[in-house]
Amino acid sequence: MSGALVLDLAREGIWLMILVAAPMMIVGLIVGVVIALFQALTQIQEMTLVFVPKIIAIFVTMLLALPFMGAMMGAYMERLVDVIITGG
């Protein structure tokens, strides 16, 4: 296994991690901004108000994106196992 192949697999793994985490991170960001805007407009300064809607939104997003996440990670794992078996 050459160094270039190892770097390629590592780069692909990092890109996969970004793609898998992106839907949940984006939804968490949007929900956080909406709740912060709501708090600023109503002057409700409750610190715990952000957590429950954000957790629920991220959980629902994870349930909806689970097939996509599984397919992406499965394809990467198949490629990784193929490289390991063939020796590069």
C-alpha positions, -999 to +999 in steps of 0.1 A: +000+000+000+016+033-011+016+065+008-005+082-019-032+055-015-033+060+023-036+098+019-064+093-006-083+070+017-078+094+046-090+124+025-120+104+014-127+094+050-126+131+061-148+141+033-173+113+042-173+125+078-182+160+066-210+148+043-225+125+070-224+152+097-235+181+075-273+176+075-275+175+113-251+204+118-270+226+093-303+218+109-289+225+144-275+258+132-308+269+116-329+259+146-304+277+169-306+309+148-344+308+147-346+304+184-321+331+191-341+354+169-372+345+187-355+351+221-342+385+208-376+396+196-396+385+227-367+393+252-371+359+267-336+351+279-341+315+290-309+296+284-325+261+283-351+271+257-326+263+229-318+227+238-350+208+235-360+221+200-325+217+188-322+181+201-356+172+185-347+188+152-313+170+150-329+137+160-356+140+133-329+150+108-308+120+118-337+096+113-345+111+079-308+111+068-300+076+082-304+057+048-281+083+031-256+081+059-256+043+059-252+040+021-223+065+022-205+047+050-212+013+036-197+023+002-166+037+019-162+006+040-165-017+009-138+004-008-116+002+023-120-035+027-112-040-010-080-020-007-070-040+024-077-074+008-059-066-025-030-050-006-033-017-024 
